[in-house]
Amino acid sequence: MKVCVAVLAGLASLAALQAGKPINATCPVKGPKYASKPDITVVHEGQVIGFC
């Protein structure tokens, strides 16, 4: 079970690395005054979303 979780986590991070630059310039959590960071992302429905 632990191996499966580790493999899935690895695949998720690999998908984020391959996906590229986030589609948003600002943080969806803190608002438009804060820029999103390209190293804090999640892939949602095939799009890379950046967070702050």
C-alpha positions in Angstrom: 0.0 0.0 0.0 2.8 2.5 0.9 4.5 1.7 -2.4 1.3 2.5 -4.4 0.9 5.8 -2.6 4.5 6.7 -3.2 4.2 5.9 -6.9 1.0 7.9 -7.3 2.6 10.9 -5.5 5.6 10.6 -7.8 3.4 10.5 -10.9 1.4 13.6 -9.7 4.6 15.6 -9.2 6.0 14.4 -12.5 2.8 15.6 -14.3 3.2 19.0 -12.7 6.8 19.3 -13.8 6.0 18.3 -17.3 2.9 20.6 -17.5 5.0 23.8 -17.5 4.1 27.4 -16.5 0.9 28.2 -14.5 -2.0 29.7 -16.4 -2.6 32.3 -13.6 -0.4 35.2 -12.7 -2.0 36.0 -9.4 -2.7 33.9 -6.3 -6.3 32.4 -6.2 -6.2 32.2 -2.4 -4.8 35.6 -1.3 -6.1 37.7 -4.2 -4.8 39.8 -7.0 -2.2 41.7 -4.9 -0.1 38.5 -4.6 1.7 36.8 -7.5 1.5 33.1 -8.0 4.8 31.2 -7.6 5.7 28.9 -10.4 7.2 26.3 -8.0 3.9 25.9 -6.0 1.4 24.4 -8.4 -1.2 21.8 -8.9 -2.5 20.3 -12.1 -6.3 20.5 -12.4 -8.2 19.2 -15.4 -4.9 19.4 -17.4 -4.1 23.0 -16.5 -1.3 24.1 -14.2 -2.6 26.4 -11.4 -0.1 28.4 -9.4 -0.4 29.3 -5.8 1.4 31.7 -3.4 
